[in-house]
Amino acid sequence: MADAPAVTNYKNLNRTGLTDDEAKAFHAMFQRGGQVFFAICLLAHFLVWAWMPWYPAAG
């Protein structure tokens, strides 16, 4: 198993152990994951509503 590369400059790390660039990349991936999750949920709700509407049409 390969060892993780040694960090030579600890001043660039924040309290999470990530550099600012790594933290920004992680945050971008986290946001994209939330957007994909929301889109899947929205699609699932639309498909269920198309199959069996929970608010039937008036009249």
Residue pairs with C-beta under 8 A, 6 or more apart in sequence:
7 13
12 19
12 20
13 19
14 20
14 23
16 23
18 26
